[in-house]
């Protein structure tokens, strides 16, 4: 699918509970606060977590009579006909329409994907300029990328999700001559250093070398992310009396800095914009 215009960020991992939607939503709101025009696409027809974030955010703002920045958002359902070929074509068409509508009106398009392989997942990955893969700080979660030798920590066999990414990168390279910048993001990092955390870090470094991607220190395990979901707020929103929330806690400030560090590690084409960000409804 040829395109131009917006920089596409895909957040993907075929492992449920890895923090994809939280990461995608925080990236979207960060970029909006930075003055960019942002569109978002949720291709997870089952969970729809990103879409629930957006709905919660709009409801929260309406109830309190406050203004909150929102991306132009699309939720794309899966096709459920009897013919797989027709389903795939229908999904391709709706995906193409959503991207075509925003690619020249947004600076960034952020796509949240489900924790399993679907046609829409593959379409999204084939379009990525930047692919962000949150990985929980656990050796078990790394199995979605590679089977690792228990003694040496060296990856010995490519797993299903990494194969999907490799195919998408190969297809994009053949069509556009450009590569996908793939970044593995450590998520739910323990506050306390441990032998397991050191093993995870070393193993991810080995996997990154094998697959030609990068590793970014990510986000610590914090209760604040679960508490913000119901209001659709992020750590970048003003949590004070004027904004309708509470004063920022130490955890809030630390989480905000972690996401700022993550954005910096992604090497996105961020520039200062004078234009007002889009605040369109779905």
N, C-alpha and C positions, 0 to 999 in steps of 0.2 A: 504494500500500500504506500504509494508515493505521497509525500506531503512536504510542506515547508512552513515556516512561521514559528509557532510556539515550541519551546523546549519541553519535551515529554519526559516526565519522571514516573516510572512504574515502581510500585512497591509490591514485591512479590516474594512468596515462599510457600511451598506446598506442605506447610506444617501449621496446623491450627494453633492459635494462642501465642503466636510469636510477636504480636504487637504491630502488625501491618497497618491496621486502620488508625490506631493512635498515632503512629509515625506519619502516615499520609496526611491526616488531618492537621497535625501540628505543622508540617511543612507548608501546607496550603495557607494556614492562618499567618505563619511567619512571613511568607512571601507577600501576602496582602498587606500586612503592616509595613513591609519594606517598600510599598508603593507600586507593586506589580499587579497586573491583571492576571487573575488565576481562574482556571476552569478545572473542574474535577469530574471524574467518571468512575462510578462504582460498578464493576462487572461481577460482583459477588451476589448472585441472585438469591442465594440461600440465607446468608447472615445479614447482609445489607448494613453492616456496622457503620461504614462511612456515611451512608445515607441517614441512618439514625442520628449520627452526630449532627449532621446539618439540620435535620428536623428539630432536634432538641435545642439547638442554638437559636433557631428562628422563633420557637415557642418561648424560650427564655427571654429573648429580647422584646417580643411583643407583650408578654405579661408585665414586664417592668418598664416598658416605654423607653427603651434605650436603643442606640444604634450599635450594631456589631457587624464587622466586615464578614462577608460571606462569598465563597467562590460561586461561579455559575456552575450549577451541579446537574449531572445526568446520572440516572440509575438505569442500567441496561439489563433487562430480563433475559434469561435463557429461552431458547425456542424449544417447544416440547412436542413437535409433530412426530409422525411415524417414520419419516425419512430423515436419516442423519444428514444426507447431502443437502436436502432442503433446509434443515435446521441450521447447518453451518452457513449456508448462503444467506439466510435471513439474519443471522447474528452478524455476519460480515457487513451486510447492508446497514443495519442499525448502528453498528460501531463506526462505520465510515461516515454516516450522516452526523453523528455526534462530534466526531473529530473535525469534519469539514466545517461545522458551524462555528467552531471556536479557534481553529488553528491560526487564523490571521487576526483574531481579535483578543487573544490572550497571549501573555508572555510565557506562561507556564501552564501545562496541562498535567494534572496529577491523577494517575489511575491506580485505584485500589483493587487488588485481585483476591480471589478466594484461596483457601488453603488446600486446594485440590486442582487437578488438571482438567481444564475445560477448553473448548474452542475459543471462547472469549479471552481466557488466560493467555493462550498462545498468540492471539491477535495482539493483545496488549504488549506482550514481551517483544514482539517483532517490531513494534513502533518506538521502543524506548531509546531515548538518548542517554538517560541515566537510569540504572536499575538499582534500587535499594532493597536489600534483603536483610530484614531484622532476624537475628538468630539469638534465641534465649541462651543464656550463659550455662549451657549444659552439653555434655558430650553426647547425650541421647539426641538432642535436637540437631546436632551436626550431621547425623546420619542421612538427613534429607539431601545433603550435598555429596557426601562420600562415605564409603565404608572405610574405617580407619583401623590400622593395625593397633591392637590393644597394647602391645609392648613399646612400640616406637612412636606411636602417634602419627605415623605417616599415612596419608590417604592411599589406599590400594585399589579402590574400585569406585568409579563414578556412579552416583545415585541418580534417581529419576528426575529430581528437580534440576540438578546441574546439567543433565542431558538436555532438558527442555531449553535451558538458557543457552547452551552451546549451539543448539539448532537455530534459535532465534538470532544469536549473534552472527552466525554464519550466513543466514538468509539476508540479514540487514547489510552485511559487508558486501555480499554479491550484488545487491540491488542499488545501494547508495555509495558504496566505497567507504562507509564510515563504520566505526565500531561502537559498541555499547559500553559505556563506562559502568562496570558492575562493582558495587560497593557492599561488602558484608558489614552489617552494623550489629555490634554486640548489644543485646537488650536484656533488661532485668538483671543488670550486674549487681552482685552482692556488695554491700557496703564494706564488708570485711574481706580482706585478701585471703585466699585459700589455695590449696594445692590444685583443686579442681579448676579454679579460675585461671591459674597459670597454665594448666593443661589445655583448657579451652583456647586461650590466647595463642599458644604455640601451635595447636592443631589448625586453627583458622589461618594462621600465617602460612602453614604448609599447604593448605588447600588453596589459598589465594595465589601462591606461587605456581601451583599446578594448573589452575584454571585461568590465570591472567586477570585476576580481579584485585581489589584492594580491601583492606580491613580498617574500619573506623571504630574507635572507642565510642560507645553509644550511650544508652540511657540506663540509669540505675533503677532498681526496683523501688517504686514509691507509691504510697497510698493515694497521693494527690491525683494521679491519672484516673483511677477508678472513681474518685469523688467528682471529678470534673465532667465525666461523660454525661450525666443526667441533665446538665445545664448546657452542654455543647460548648463549654468554654475550654480554653487552652491556657498554658502557662504564659502565653504572650498577651492575653487579654488583661485589662486593668481590673484587678480584684479589689476594688475599694468601694466606698459608699456611693461614689458618683457612677461607677460602672455597674452597680447592682450587686456586688459581691463583697467579699471580706478582704482585709489587708493581706498582702502576700506574706506567706510564711518563709522560713529559711529553706524548707524543702521546695517550695514554689520557685524561689530565686535560683536555687541550685539546678532544678530541672530546666528552667529557662536557659541557663548558661550551657547545660549539656546539649540542648537542641541547637543553640547558636553554634556550638563547636561542631555539631554534626553537619549543619548547613555549610560551614566553612570547609569541612572535609570533603563535601560533595563537589566542590569546584564548579558550582552553577554559574551561568552567565548573568550574575546579579549586578544591576546598575541602579543608580538612584533615579527614580521616576518622578516627574512633576505631575503626571496625570493621575486622576482619582481612580482607584481600583474598581473593578466591576463589583456591583452589589446585586446581581440579578438573581431572581428566583428560578427554581427548576421548572 
